[in-house]
Amino acid sequence: MSENKQSPQSQRSQDAQPQPISEFKSTSGFKRIFSAFFYSAEGFKSAWKNEHAFRQELMVVIPGIIVALLLPVTPLQKLLLIAVLVWIIIIELINSAIEAVVDRVSLERNPLSKNAKDFGSAAVLLTCVLAVATWAVILYPLLT
């Protein structure tokens, strides 16, 4: 079997070729920022409508943020308590995006598709563990 190896010079010339740009990609300044806000809002609406895990996590995160704001801890501790909760939502949105792309490519069962989805799920789990650990460390002195 012969491998088709390219010289570093020919590889660089291929890398230098302009990449195709999506017709949906905006490049203008303020208009792009304004549009991005609405795309983000659509993302939240879609996640709420279509992602059960997102809704479940929000039902924990929103009360958690309220509790964090009311706790007798330092402002930095409040920020940490809220930040780890927001991280759960961020990672869940990324996980949902991965799942949507995998499903868009093919609904057939495939070990690589399973890996992609499992990796995203593992990221959400680790974020939840981080949140629980952060809350435990900050709340422990209040409870003893």
KABEL-V763349 format. One record per backbone hydrogen bond with DSSP energy under -0.5 kcal/mol. NH is the residue of the N-H (numbers start at 1). CO is the residue of the C=O. If there is no record, write none. Layout:
nh: <NH;NH>
co: <CO;CO>
This chain:
nh: <3;5;11;12;13;14;15;16;17;25;26;32;33;34;35;36;37;38;39;40;41;42;43;44;45;46;47;48;49;50;51;52;55;56;57;58;59;60;60;61;62;64;65;66;67;68;69;70;70;71;73;78;79;80;81;82;83;84;85;86;87;88;89;90;91;92;93;94;95;96;97;98;99;100;101;102;103;104;105;106;114;115;116;117;118;119;120;121;122;123;124;125;126;127;128;129;130;131;132;133;134;135;136;137;138;139;140;141;142;143;143;144>
co: <1;3;7;8;9;10;11;12;14;22;24;28;29;30;31;32;33;34;35;36;37;38;39;40;41;42;43;44;45;46;47;50;51;52;53;54;55;56;57;57;58;60;61;62;63;64;65;66;67;67;71;74;75;76;77;78;79;80;81;82;83;84;85;86;87;88;89;90;91;92;93;94;95;96;97;98;99;100;101;102;110;111;112;113;114;115;116;117;118;119;120;121;122;123;124;125;126;127;128;129;130;131;132;133;134;135;136;137;139;139;140;140>
